[in-house]
Amino acid sequence: MLDELVPFSKANPDGHTLSILLISAFRVPHMQRVSWDPSKELTYVIGLARGTLGVVVKSDSPFKTIGDLIAYAKANPGSLKYGAYLRGTSPHLAMEELGIKTGARLLHVPGSYEELSRALVRGQILAMSEGPTWAPQVDSGAFRLLVTFGEQRSRWNAPTARELGFDVLSYSPLGIVAPKGMNSKATKILHDAFNRVLDDPEYAAFLKEREMADWYKSSEDYAEWAVDQFKFQEKLIERTIGLGRGG
């Protein structure tokens, strides 16, 4: 998607070319040299849903709470290895920000979910920060969910970072965008069509099955959010992994 954003943004804005937009589109321009600004080069149609991010440990881990994990990390600087996908992804940045705001030194181990879940079971890492790919293991009792990074508790009722006093908010929003320059009439037609689906019970079941929550934003609100998010991601990258714009 990211490699194709420039040609996509310059496609015919006739309403027949659409894409799902991921949060990484707002982050990559602050991590490497690119020629596009997602807040200016797309037509924002509608915000749809957001995914849950959280930290899990093995069920027999001595860490019963995220506070236990932070306390261990502070008492043993640099020895707490946690798994998260690639550097600069939402699960990684959420943990880095948690470390910064608590004074805990955490050691990131990158990998796929399959690699990291095996490493967690084997004790090669002590925690894992990921999206709800851990849901089956949490449901089965193999993993314990310590905290989530959203605004509200998930169905597992683990506390959010914010309610525990850690000012970390992170989730994976999804929305529909079109190429730059689509007229307001076409944008409204598309917005209204997608909006009708949001009330469909099948859509609600779809979100629940994938551990996602409603994240509706009108075309106007979504476009305003994009401008704010692009600025927010720049500051997030700078304070967590120390990269200025363009790498």
N, C-alpha and C positions, 0 to 999 in steps of 0.2 A: 504494500500500500504506500509506504513512504517514498520508495523509489519512483512510484508512479504518480505522486501528488502533483508535480508540475504539469505533465501532460494532461492529467485529469482536470486540473483547474482551468486549463485553456481549451477544454473540449467545448462543443456546442452547448450552451446553457438552455436547451430547449425542453428540459424536464424529463428527457428520456435517459439521461446518464446520471446515476446516483451512486453514492458509496456510503458505507458505514465508516465513521471516523473514530479512531482510537486516541487515547490520551497521549500516546507516544508522539503523535504529530506535533504536539505543542512543546515537546521536550527535546527532540532530536536537533532542532535548529540551534539550541544552546549547548549542544555537545559536539557538533561537528559542522564544518562549513557547508552550508546549503544556500540555495538562491531563492528560497521561498519563506513567506510568513503566513502560516495557516490562518491567522486571524484576519487577514486582508484578502486572501486569494481564493476564498470559497463562498458559496451561498449556504447559509445555515438554515436547514429546513425544520428540524425538530429534534429535541433531546428525548431519548427513549428510556434507557435503563442504566443501572450501574452495578458492578460486581463487588462482592465482599472480599476484603483482604484481611488476613489474620495470621497469628503466630501459633504454631502447634509444637508440641513436644511429645515424646513417647508417653504412653499411659503410666509407665512406672517411673517416670522422671521425678527427681526430687523437687522440681519446680512446679509448685501447685498454682502459682499466680505469676503474672508478668513482673510483679514486684520482686518475687524470689529470683527470677532470671536476671533482673537488673542488679540486684544486690550481689549476686554471684559474679557478674561481669565487673562490677566496681571493685570487688575484693580480689579479683584475679584478672587484672587488666590485659586485654588482648588474647585471653585464652578461651573465651566463649565463641565457638564457631557456630554460625548460623547459615542455613542455606536459603538462597533466594535466586531467582532466575538470573538474568544478565545484569551487569552493572548499569545503573541508570533506569531500570524498570521500577514500577511502582512498589512492589514488595521490597526491593532493595533500598530505595530511597526512604520508605517509611521506617525501616529499621535504622538506617543511618541517622535520620532525624531524631528518632527515639534515643539513640545513643548520645547525640549531641545535647539534647535537652535534659538528659538525666546524668550526664557526665560518665556514662559507661562506655568502655571501649569494646566494640563488637567486631569480630572478624568475619567478613563475608566470604562464603564459599559459593561460587556460581555453579549452575548446572540445570539440567532439565528436571521436571518434577519426579520422573522415575528415578533418576540418579540420586536426587536429594532425599527422596523418601527411603531409598535403600540405605543411604548414608546415615539417616536418622535412626533407623532400626538397628543398624550396626554400631551406633554410638560414635560414629566418625564426626558427626555434628550434633549439637545439643538442642537445636531448635530449627524451625523452618518458617520463613515468612512467604506466604503464597496466597493466591486466590483460592476459591473454594474447591480446587481439585482435591483438597484433603478431606472433603465432606464424607466420602465412604469410610475412611479410616476413623474419623471422629465419630461417625454413627456406630461403627462396629466396636468402638472402645479401644482401638489400637493406638490412636493419638488423642491427646488432650488439647483442646483449644483454650489458649490463655487469654487472648485479647483480640479484638477486631479494631480496625482503624476507621470505621465509618461513623456516621452521625447517630445511628440507632443500633441497638443490639440485634444480632441475627437470631435465627430460630434456636440456636444452641444456648442462647442467653449468656454467653461470655461477655464481660464488660467491655465497653469501648475504651480506647486509650484516653479520650477526652474526659470521660466520667471519672477516670482514675487520677486525673490531674496532669496527664501528659498531653500537651497541646500538639497532637499529631493527628491529622485528618487525611486519609488517603483512600481512594476507591477507584474503580475502573469504569468511567462513564462511556456510554455509546450513544451516538446520534446519527442522523442522516444528513448528508451534505450533498450539494450539487456544484457544478463548475461555477466559477465567478461570473456574475453578470446576469443570472437568471432573473426575469422580471417578477414583480411582486404578485401578479395574478397567478403565474405558474407555481410560485412558492406557496401561496395560500392553498391552491388546489392540492398540492402534494402534502402539505402540513395537515390539512383537514382529513385527507384520506388515511394517513398514518394515525392520526389522533383517534379516529373512530375505532381502530383496531385495539387501542389501549384499554378499552372497556370490555373487550371480548374475554370471556372466561378461559378460553384456550390460551390466550396470550398470558393471562395471569398464571396459569398452570405451567406455561413455558418458562416464565421467570422463576417460579418456585423450584422447578426441576433443576435449574442451573444456578440456584442460590443467588439470584439477582433481584434487585429492588427497582421499583418505579423511579424514574428520573425525568419526568416530563418537563420540557422547556419549550416555550413557543419559539417561533422563528426569531423574533426580536430578542427575547431573553437569551436564546442560545448564542446569537451573534455577540451580544454584550458579554456573556460568559466567556466566549472565546478570546476576546480582547483581554479580559482580566486574567484568564487562565494562562495565556502566553506570557504575561508579565510575572505571574506567580511561579510558573515553572522555571523561569530564568533565575529567580531568587532562590528557589529550592535547590536547583543544580549548584549554584554558587556556594550555598552554605553546607551542602551535604558532601559533594565530591569535588568542589573547588574548581570547576570549569567555568570560564567566562564564555560568552557567546562565540561560537565558531570553533570551540575546542582549544 
